[in-house]
Amino acid sequence: MTGQKIGFIGLGAMGIGMSKNLLNAGFSVCGYDINADSMTALIDAGGNAAANPGLVAADVSLLIVCVFGADQAEEVLYGKNGAAERLPKGSTVVMCTTMSPGQCRDMAARLETSGHMFIDAPVTGGKRGADQGTLTVIASGSDAAMAAAEGAFEAMGGKVYRVGDAPGAGSSVKMINQLLVGVHVVAAAEAMALATKAGADPHTVYDVITHGGGNSVVFESRVPYMLTEDYAPRGVVDIFIKDLGIVTDAARSLQFPLPLATAALQQFLSASAAGYGRSDDASVVKIYEQLAGVNVAEAANRED
């Protein structure tokens, strides 16, 4: 539906790429972020910026929320100058923010009571996927809500999975995705630090693993940052503290044991405590390096 007016709240590492792809597809996008530079980037790409979430929502049929967590989503919807009060009845909220299934269901119920439709639509694929329009969208919502967001999903995502017709289902699947990604990031860091301690060449290890049975999308994407010590934020350590916290809380309520996810969460907590909370999640390798007295990047770039 080219020309559809879309509001976009949360123009961070993921949101700015998603909003630019909407603009490129012909949608009219008005956005808001607490970071002024992010709003300038949206304007430079051909979008509009508003002074607060309420102004973003005042004249749109679709409102996409892509903020850090449930608390921020609550604030932009129901806080001072919140979007929910100004959002036209009958419009649809697309919640791309990762939160617990219960939080998602509660938020959906409030919006549906006020006459709005809701899609539980967390995404995965990282900053690269957001920039390239190849995100995987994990959506659950009614037929009418999904129809309203169909064009936007096509512009932002390479693959859209409808995993249910009610909010909460999307968040449940995203929770499992984050369990696996978090564990894989820590496993990749552990493996590369051990390889370095054992005297193996990190570049050789990377090449062998990426062509063998030990490879994963996470290993292939994160280890290059470890080899160059490039921890510019793409997906940050603190995001995994939040997301693995969601995982462990849900498992506790289900009396389900999570030895691997819990161990991974502790490593991310250690990395954040050491000052890497806003660094790329690959920086969790620094914890292993400090404990083992090695440096993966130095070993990878050492001239023999």
C-alpha positions in Angstrom: 0.0 0.0 0.0 2.4 2.7 -1.3 1.8 6.0 0.4 0.4 4.5 3.6 1.3 6.7 6.6 3.5 4.9 9.1 4.7 6.0 12.5 8.0 4.6 13.7 9.2 4.9 17.3 12.7 3.7 18.0 15.3 4.7 15.4 18.3 2.9 16.8 20.6 0.4 15.1 17.7 -1.7 13.9 15.0 0.9 13.6 16.8 3.4 11.3 17.4 0.7 8.7 13.8 -0.6 8.9 12.4 2.9 8.5 14.7 3.6 5.5 13.4 0.5 3.8 9.9 1.6 4.4 10.7 4.9 2.8 12.4 3.2 -0.2 9.2 1.1 -0.7 7.1 4.3 -1.0 5.6 4.6 2.5 5.3 7.9 4.3 7.2 7.6 7.6 7.2 9.9 10.6 9.6 8.8 13.4 10.7 9.6 16.9 13.8 8.7 18.9 15.4 10.2 22.0 18.6 10.5 19.9 18.5 13.6 17.8 21.1 12.2 15.4 18.8 9.3 14.6 15.9 11.7 13.7 18.3 13.7 11.5 19.2 10.5 9.7 15.5 9.7 9.1 14.9 13.2 7.7 18.0 12.9 5.5 16.5 9.7 4.1 13.2 11.4 3.2 11.2 10.9 6.3 9.7 13.2 8.9 10.5 13.5 12.6 8.2 14.5 15.4 9.0 16.0 18.8 7.3 13.2 20.8 5.6 9.8 20.4 2.1 11.3 20.5 2.8 13.5 17.5 4.2 10.5 15.6 0.9 8.6 16.2 -1.6 11.4 15.5 -2.2 10.7 11.8 -1.0 7.2 11.0 -2.7 3.9 10.2 0.2 1.8 11.3 2.5 2.4 14.3 5.8 0.4 14.6 7.5 0.3 17.9 11.1 -0.9 18.0 12.6 0.2 21.3 14.9 -1.6 23.8 12.4 -3.4 26.0 9.0 -3.5 27.6 9.5 -0.6 29.9 10.4 1.7 27.0 7.5 0.4 25.0 5.2 1.2 27.9 6.7 4.7 28.2 6.3 5.6 24.5 2.8 4.3 24.4 1.4 5.4 27.8 3.9 7.9 29.3 3.9 11.7 28.9 3.0 12.6 25.3 2.4 8.9 24.7 1.3 7.5 21.4 -1.7 5.5 22.5 -3.8 8.5 23.3 -3.3 10.1 19.9 -3.4 7.0 17.8 -6.5 6.9 15.6 -9.0 4.2 16.5 -8.8 1.2 14.1 -5.1 1.7 13.5 -2.6 -1.1 14.1 0.4 -1.2 16.5 3.2 -3.4 15.3 5.3 -4.3 18.4 8.8 -5.2 17.2 10.3 -4.8 20.7 11.4 -8.0 22.3 9.5 -8.6 25.6 8.1 -11.5 27.5 4.9 -13.2 26.1 3.0 -12.1 29.1 4.0 -8.5 28.8 3.0 -8.6 25.1 -0.4 -10.0 25.8 -1.1 -7.4 28.5 -0.1 -4.5 26.2 -2.2 -5.9 23.4 -5.2 -6.2 25.6 -5.0 -2.5 26.6 -4.7 -1.4 23.0 -7.5 -3.6 21.8 -9.7 -2.1 24.6 -9.0 1.4 23.3 -10.0 0.4 19.7 -6.6 -0.5 18.2 -5.3 -3.6 16.6 -2.0 -5.2 17.7 0.6 -7.5 16.1 3.2 -9.2 18.3 6.1 -8.9 15.7 9.6 -9.3 17.1 12.3 -9.5 14.4 15.6 -11.2 14.1 18.5 -10.7 11.7 20.5 -7.9 13.3 21.6 -4.6 12.0 22.6 -6.1 8.7 19.2 -7.5 8.2 17.5 -4.3 9.2 19.7 -2.3 6.7 19.2 -4.7 3.9 15.5 -5.4 4.4 16.1 -9.1 5.0 14.9 -9.4 8.6 12.9 -12.4 9.7 9.6 -11.2 11.2 8.0 -13.5 13.8 4.4 -12.3 13.8 1.2 -13.2 15.6 -2.1 -11.2 15.3 -5.5 -11.2 13.8 -6.3 -11.5 10.1 -7.2 -7.8 9.9 -4.1 -6.6 11.7 -1.8 -8.8 9.6 -3.5 -7.4 6.4 -2.8 -3.8 7.6 0.9 -4.5 8.1 1.5 -6.8 5.1 3.2 -4.2 2.9 5.4 -2.9 5.7 6.5 -6.4 6.6 7.4 -7.0 2.9 9.5 -3.8 2.9 11.4 -4.6 6.1 11.7 -8.4 6.0 13.0 -11.2 3.8 10.8 -13.7 5.5 7.6 -13.2 7.5 6.4 -16.1 9.7 2.9 -15.9 11.1 3.1 -18.1 14.2 -0.3 -17.4 15.7 -3.4 -15.3 15.6 -3.0 -13.9 19.1 -0.3 -11.8 20.7 2.3 -13.7 22.7 3.0 -16.4 20.2 5.5 -14.3 18.3 7.3 -13.3 21.6 7.5 -17.0 22.6 9.2 -18.0 19.3 11.6 -14.9 19.6 12.4 -16.0 23.1 13.7 -19.4 21.8 15.6 -17.7 19.0 17.4 -15.5 21.6 18.2 -18.4 23.8 20.0 -20.0 20.9 21.8 -16.9 19.7 22.9 -16.0 23.2 24.3 -19.4 23.9 26.0 -19.5 20.5 27.7 -16.1 21.0 29.2 -17.2 24.3 30.2 -20.6 22.8 32.0 -18.9 19.9 33.9 -16.6 22.4 34.8 -19.6 24.6 36.1 -21.6 21.6 38.2 -18.8 20.2 39.7 -17.9 23.6 40.6 -21.6 24.2 42.1 -21.9 20.7 44.3 -18.9 21.4 45.3 -20.2 24.8 46.2 -23.6 23.1 48.5 -21.8 20.7 46.3 -22.3 17.6 46.2 -19.6 14.9 42.8 -17.9 15.3 42.5 -17.2 11.6 43.1 -20.9 10.8 40.6 -21.9 13.5 38.0 -19.6 12.0 38.6 -21.0 8.5 38.4 -24.6 9.6 35.3 -24.2 11.7 33.3 -22.2 9.1 33.9 -25.1 6.7 33.1 -27.8 9.2 30.4 -29.2 11.4 31.1 -26.8 14.2 30.0 -23.7 12.2 26.9 -21.6 12.9 25.5 -18.3 11.6 26.6 -16.8 15.0 30.1 -18.2 14.8 30.6 -17.0 11.3 29.3 -13.5 12.0 30.8 -12.8 15.4 34.3 -14.2 15.3 35.5 -11.7 12.7 34.9 -9.0 15.2 36.9 -10.9 17.8 39.8 -11.3 15.3 40.0 -7.6 14.7 38.8 -6.4 18.2 36.0 -4.5 16.5 33.3 -4.1 19.1 31.4 -1.2 17.6 27.8 -1.8 18.7 25.6 -3.8 16.3 23.8 -6.0 18.8 25.0 -5.1 22.3 25.8 -7.1 25.4 23.1 -5.5 27.5 20.4 -6.7 25.0 21.3 -10.3 25.8 21.1 -9.6 29.5 17.6 -8.4 28.9 16.6 -11.2 26.4 18.2 -14.1 28.3 16.5 -12.7 31.4 13.2 -13.1 29.6 14.2 -16.6 28.8 15.2 -17.6 32.3 12.2 -15.9 33.9 9.8 -17.8 31.5 11.6 -21.1 32.2 11.4 -20.5 36.0 7.6 -20.0 35.7 7.4 -23.3 33.7 9.8 -25.1 36.1 12.1 -25.8 33.2 15.8 -26.2 33.7 18.1 -24.0 31.6 21.8 -24.8 32.4 23.2 -23.5 29.1 21.2 -20.3 28.8 21.8 -19.5 32.5 25.6 -19.9 32.1 25.5 -17.7 29.0 23.6 -15.0 30.9 26.3 -15.0 33.6 29.0 -14.4 30.9 27.0 -11.5 29.5 26.6 -10.1 33.0 30.3 -10.4 33.6 31.0 -8.6 30.3 28.6 -5.8 31.3 30.1 -5.5 34.7 33.6 -5.2 33.1 32.4 -2.2 31.1 31.3 -3.8 27.8 27.5 -3.5 28.3 27.1 -1.1 25.3 29.7 -2.9 23.1 28.9 -5.5 20.5 27.9 -8.8 22.0 31.1 -10.4 20.5 33.0 -8.5 23.2 32.0 -11.2 25.7 35.2 -12.8 24.5 37.1 -10.2 26.6 35.9 -12.0 29.8 37.6 -15.2 28.6 40.7 -13.3 27.5 41.0 -11.7 30.9 40.7 -15.0 32.7 43.1 -16.9 30.5 45.7 -14.1 29.9 45.3 -14.1 26.1 44.1 -11.7 23.4 42.5 -13.3 20.4 43.0 -10.3 18.1 46.7 -9.9 19.0 47.3 -13.6 18.3 45.4 -13.3 15.1 47.5 -10.4 13.8 50.9 -11.5 15.2 53.6 -11.6 12.6 55.6 -14.8 12.9 
